[in-house]
Amino acid sequence: MLNVYGIDTCPPGYAEYIIFPDDAEPARLAVMHGQWLRELGGKFELAWASGWGFQAHRYLRPILDLDEFAFVPMPAIPFLPRDKVPAIAAYVGDRPAAWIDDVVLPEAIEWAESRTAPTLFVRTDPAVGLERSHVDQLLDWARQLGAGSCRSRQRSPCTS
């Protein structure tokens, strides 16, 4: 959702970073995403749900100027995108959850639609990444749920 891919050139507002030296393609990230994630962090408890696992924060913190936040334990790499669903389901339990991803599979949609807890699935285009409209959609959703619905003193990630 943050690292754009599948395009030939780095889009405006993004910069290329060599995060994994053996990877042929650099990570393309936008500094504005750090600001947006900090804004979302005021309403949601954020968690990385990435194959990068706990490393996501280590790699992205210096670029995006983020505080550390949780990560969803993922299956061992390589894993199929659908394997994220049970990991996220176990992590969020029966709490409200918003899932932002650029890979949307039927299993993820079925999970989101079958939950009794409020659930929002936000799809990003991998060639475009997270956009301001997505952030606004998430903030509007949090307002509709009411204050305190997505942040608590207990582990309650709403955004993965």
HELIX and SHEET records of a PDB file:
HELIX    1   1 MET A   32  GLY A   41  1                                  10    
HELIX    2   2 GLN A   55  LEU A   64  1                                  10    
HELIX    3   3 PRO A   81  ASP A   83  5                                   3    
HELIX    4   4 LYS A   84  VAL A   92  1                                   9    
HELIX    5   5 PRO A  106  SER A  114  1                                   9    
HELIX    6   6 ARG A  132  LEU A  145  1                                  14    
SHEET    1   A 2 ALA A  15  TYR A  17  0                                        
SHEET    2   A 2 ALA A  27  LEU A  29 -1                                        
SHEET    1   B 3 ALA A  70  PHE A  71  0                                        
SHEET    2   B 3 GLU A  45  TRP A  48  1                                        
SHEET    3   B 3 PRO A 157  THR A 159  1                                        
SHEET    1   C 2 ALA A  97  ASP A 101  0                                        
SHEET    2   C 2 THR A 119  ARG A 123  1                                        
END                                                                             
